[in-house]
Amino acid sequence: MQNEDRKARLDLYDTLDLDRLLTLERESPRDVDLLVSIGRHYFTQRQLDQCHAYYSKALTIEPTDGW
């Protein structure tokens, strides 16, 4: 069930724009999937410093998560 919940959450995050994801981050700053999704958005925009920062946050919270 946990994997299904996570997939559903990731699918939802993929539909949201960056502004909405950043709003959600304020509500759930330790949500690794959210942080990775934000990092992905920055990556696609070639904002690599921000991308790195969000991936680093995710790894700090959950260093063994393979995303």
Secondary structure as the mmCIF struct_conf table of DSSP 4:
data_model
#
loop_
_struct_conf.conf_type_id
_struct_conf.id
_struct_conf.beg_label_comp_id
_struct_conf.beg_label_asym_id
_struct_conf.beg_label_seq_id
_struct_conf.end_label_comp_id
_struct_conf.end_label_asym_id
_struct_conf.end_label_seq_id
HELX_RH_AL_P HELX_RH_AL_P1 GLN A 2 THR A 15
BEND BEND1 LEU A 16 LEU A 16
HELX_RH_AL_P HELX_RH_AL_P2 LEU A 18 GLU A 27
TURN_TY1_P TURN_TY1_P1 PRO A 29 ARG A 30
HELX_RH_AL_P HELX_RH_AL_P3 VAL A 32 THR A 44
TURN_TY1_P TURN_TY1_P2 GLN A 45 ARG A 46
HELX_RH_AL_P HELX_RH_AL_P4 LEU A 48 ILE A 61
TURN_TY1_P TURN_TY1_P3 PRO A 63 THR A 64
#
